[in-house]
């Protein structure tokens, strides 16, 4: 009877965010009592007071509400049209006026598991490809606060919104003028507590290693290079044969860094993530605790100790204090440690010649040593693995293997603490629809490194008698420090504050009005940087729509920056947008296949100081309005005997008229939903100009205003001069359909942009074809090649004079573009776009297919339209006699291969003629990448009935599985660093 007294009759209606009735909703109470709403979305049931109701409808987000006597309406958010985080607000996606794209990370994590926050985002978000609409310096916002994206992992993220258009980013101010990525972390929900755990283990397998020549082949080719330069061979045939035989690899070394004696076949990464969430209608919480450990490929010495460890705790708390006040509190702590072996193994792999040294010499090869050698050996503290001493030569007194075995490790430590709190005030009692939000955040980042046991070592130069060592000469000194030294100490503090008055109301059910007045400030202070980076902004937004059919929006921001002189520190950034939902017009009433169709347009001018940050290191390009004088580098003058006076130099003249650069933009958008929301389409076209880009160009002024003697001096100020034009389009398509019991979701995105130099100072270029103005800002310039010089060319001397040194048969021949009889830098021409801000064309495809308890996810992308040069040391052995030779040199020019060679003749010089930018070294960056494939399986629910486990899942995936390109080998190879990896993972998920 007591239980019955606590029950009440609930009669309510289920609606969507637009107020439309949702039929067929399934309602479940705490006792698993189930009812179904009728065609009008209405239902009735008897339930305990303050118990919970779970409401489920296909196509809508599952919601939980608390049973109350006044519960009359339940509003559900559509899965494909939910609320989107925009600047200082959340709005229905249907009411956004273009330039905004959103992806739900949490919703696809079980079928698409990744380990970095923006991993493959370009395959989900149109307009993004590492940057936004081809611009650098994007602003990243995490839970409303400017932060970096590296301290938040995918399993902590709820969704990501990319704000692209000027109107979309205007409220964020100066620092957001080149686009914003807004990351929202997961939050608690008002339902039963839930505990989730994920175990993930990954194998990192090198795609390929750079291919370098072995000792015998290197020596043969080096002799050939000497001969090409008119120099006698260095190595005899007998020596080369000894190195080729491999009979004594320590007397005749053939050093292979990538041998599996030195590196493992794979590295590993192990991860555990736990999530705990729950709450009531008044308070919800979310806690995430994660840890991962990784290992290194190195399998020698201290390289075995290499690895990373990350431990994080993130907690979010939402509290409804009363009907008027609610608050959100977010905090995150991250402990990050990285240990690496001393030295530079991977860099040395690209530079240390294979025949130069045997880095380790076995004790078993020691013969009857003389007394001095025995004494040196007995005092050596570094006997490697009890059987090796360190080898070298008189001129090569160090080696990377000795570094790894003896010099200890470097431990880098980073600690990050982030906290922010938001208070929301519902001021409906003052004015219906009025609210006030305020947020404060403070972040700390500290890091330092310890060098542990940074020992010094000696190497031993052996004297061989046959296959035995009879004498050891020591070079250097052995010191076993067992010490610790501290370096790289760094601290950073970030402060952020915002306050926003918001108003939203509907009049006569047709006039929808919203507005916002927001002020926010940001300050980032770094150790050893004199002036903190800061910004202050006052923004205003007013939006109106009539029946969600006709839209108007005005957004503006008054920005402030201390980078400029007083009087120039403030600027006004206005934007305006319009929208038209054509699908609500009567003439489309009979077009039943159209669910939604909306056109948008916006224009705006944004003021920004972003490009000033990179002008001058150390002070962040502040005080550019002031003159700078210095005596540090002044020349010395003796005006009287026995006395020296230091001159004062002027290093820069200030410019009090320096001001913001401006982004002037017009953009258009199209959004549609077709065939009962099974097909979604969005497209944007943008064109904008960035004017007033700051430069310090001596060529804008007479030459006498800048000099180098007796010391560098300049009267040249920074000015707002350069201008860039960008234009392009992006589009996104998603298709959702159930076919033969298979739920299929296909998403496709495309982004194309071009960026040209609208204004440049081209006074230094004599030829019209070399002018930078009007050309792509990422243009690659170089010479045009015309094959190789032949013996006949050299004999007849019938070719333009090369300005880069004497040439011989087999050297690259260049075109004298300007016909002045001289081949020099004035003959450089445009070779293509380098894609500094992303390839001109980016395509992405993601497919999810679900059948019963199985899910298959496939992700692929394509980039095209950019070019590059094969110009590293692997292709250009500019170190001369000290250069290491790669497999690329096998295709070199010789008199016998003159007709088929694809590489110039070998030389022991720096190769000034051959090794320079030209189309000879050009390659296309076009590629198709199979980025990820994941197969997932969820255990059927009936297997878990009667247990405390609500879900168990398994998955396997592979990343970067296949690259299709004519330049695949080049693209997959890291020539001077850690190799590129393919990643294979398997994991277990469980919910309790």
CORNOR-V756689 format. One record per helix or strand of 3 or more residues. SS is the DSSP state (h for helix, s for strand). FROM is the first residue (numbers start at 0). TO is the last residue. If there is no record, write none. Layout:
SS_FROM_TO + SS_FROM_TO
This chain:
h_1_4 + s_6_15 + s_25_28 + s_33_35 + s_41_47 + s_51_55 + s_62_65 + s_72_75 + s_82_85 + s_88_91 + h_92_94 + s_99_103 + h_104_107 + h_120_122 + s_138_141 + h_148_150 + h_153_155 + s_156_162 + h_165_171 + h_173_175 + s_179_184 + s_193_205 + h_214_227 + h_236_244 + s_266_278 + s_282_294 + h_300_304 + s_306_319 + s_324_340 + h_344_347 + s_359_361 + h_362_364 + h_370_377 + s_387_390 + h_399_405 + s_408_425 + s_433_451 + s_458_464 + s_467_474 + s_483_506 + s_510_525 + s_532_545 + s_549_559 + s_569_580 + h_581_583 + h_585_587 + s_593_607 + h_609_611 + s_627_629 + s_635_639 + s_642_645 + s_648_651 + s_660_673 + s_678_694 + h_697_699 + h_702_704 + s_718_738 + s_741_758 + h_767_769 + s_778_782 + s_784_787 + h_790_795 + s_811_813 + h_824_826 + s_828_832 + s_840_850 + s_853_863 + s_866_868 + h_879_881 + h_886_890 + h_918_920 + s_921_923 + s_926_937 + h_940_943 + s_950_963 + h_967_970 + s_980_990
